[in-house]
Amino acid sequence: MYAWTVRIGWLCSSGSVFIERHALTVNASLLGRFTFSPEQVIAFEVSPSRLSFLSEVRINHNVPEYPKMITFAGPTDQFLQDARERGFEPRGGA
């Protein structure tokens, strides 16, 4: 689990990110909880954060019910390494 600054659309909240082999869950305290399977994630896109000096991960996904912009700022290198080690690999199509 990671504690992050989560952005859903243009709204920000503190939150947490859980990653397992078959599920990625972003829990944005006041903004909702979003769970993805590997087939629902097209890619992780890393960029400089607008929120802090850290980088952020944007979840490029294909879930029409979820907001298109779901990002979280924090130690992105560690997150990506943990995703690989736990076997969570994006396999979604656009």
C-alpha positions as CSV (number, residue, x, y, z in Angstrom):
1,M,0.0,0.0,0.0
2,Y,1.1,3.5,-0.8
3,A,-0.1,6.8,0.6
4,W,-0.4,9.3,-2.3
5,T,-2.0,12.5,-3.4
6,V,-4.7,11.3,-5.7
7,R,-6.3,13.4,-8.5
8,I,-9.6,12.4,-10.0
9,G,-10.4,14.7,-12.8
10,W,-9.3,18.1,-11.5
11,L,-10.1,17.3,-7.8
12,C,-7.4,16.3,-5.4
13,S,-7.5,14.2,-2.2
14,S,-5.3,12.2,0.0
15,G,-5.6,8.5,-0.7
16,S,-4.0,5.1,-1.0
17,V,-3.0,2.7,-3.8
18,F,-3.1,-1.1,-3.4
19,I,-1.5,-3.3,-6.0
20,E,-1.8,-7.1,-6.3
21,R,-1.4,-9.5,-9.2
22,H,-5.0,-9.3,-10.4
23,A,-6.2,-5.9,-9.0
24,L,-5.1,-2.3,-8.6
25,T,-7.2,-0.2,-6.3
26,V,-7.0,3.6,-5.9
27,N,-8.8,4.8,-2.8
28,A,-9.3,8.6,-2.9
29,S,-10.8,9.3,0.5
30,L,-13.6,11.7,-0.4
31,L,-13.6,11.1,-4.2
32,G,-14.3,7.4,-4.4
33,R,-12.7,4.0,-4.8
34,F,-11.6,2.7,-8.2
35,T,-10.5,-0.9,-8.8
36,F,-8.9,-2.1,-12.0
37,S,-8.0,-5.5,-13.4
38,P,-5.0,-5.8,-15.8
39,E,-7.4,-6.0,-18.7
40,Q,-8.9,-2.6,-17.8
41,V,-5.5,-0.8,-17.7
42,I,-4.0,0.2,-21.0
43,A,-0.8,1.7,-19.6
44,F,0.7,3.6,-16.7
45,E,1.9,7.0,-17.9
46,V,4.6,8.7,-15.7
47,S,5.0,12.5,-15.8
48,P,6.1,15.4,-13.5
49,S,3.4,16.1,-11.0
50,R,1.5,19.4,-11.0
51,L,0.9,18.8,-7.3
52,S,4.4,18.5,-5.9
53,F,8.0,17.9,-6.6
54,L,7.3,14.2,-7.1
55,S,6.3,12.4,-10.3
56,E,2.8,11.2,-10.9
57,V,1.3,8.1,-12.5
58,R,-1.7,8.4,-14.7
59,I,-3.8,5.3,-15.2
60,N,-4.7,5.1,-18.9
61,H,-7.8,2.8,-18.7
62,N,-10.8,1.6,-20.6
63,V,-13.5,1.7,-17.9
64,P,-16.2,4.0,-19.3
65,E,-17.8,4.5,-15.8
66,Y,-14.6,5.8,-14.3
67,P,-13.3,9.4,-14.7
68,K,-10.8,9.5,-17.6
69,M,-8.2,11.3,-15.5
70,I,-7.1,9.2,-12.5
71,T,-3.6,10.0,-11.3
72,F,-1.5,9.7,-8.1
73,A,1.7,11.5,-7.1
74,G,4.4,9.8,-5.1
75,P,7.4,7.4,-5.5
76,T,6.6,6.3,-9.1
77,D,9.7,4.2,-9.6
78,Q,8.9,2.1,-6.5
79,F,5.3,1.7,-7.6
80,L,6.3,0.5,-11.1
81,Q,8.8,-1.9,-9.7
82,D,6.3,-3.3,-7.3
83,A,3.7,-3.7,-10.1
84,R,6.2,-5.7,-12.1
85,E,7.3,-7.8,-9.1
86,R,3.6,-8.6,-8.2
87,G,2.8,-9.5,-11.7
88,F,0.3,-6.7,-12.5
89,E,0.9,-5.9,-16.2
90,P,-1.5,-3.7,-18.1
91,R,-3.2,-5.7,-20.9
92,G,-6.1,-3.5,-21.8
93,G,-7.0,-2.3,-25.2
94,A,-8.2,1.2,-26.1
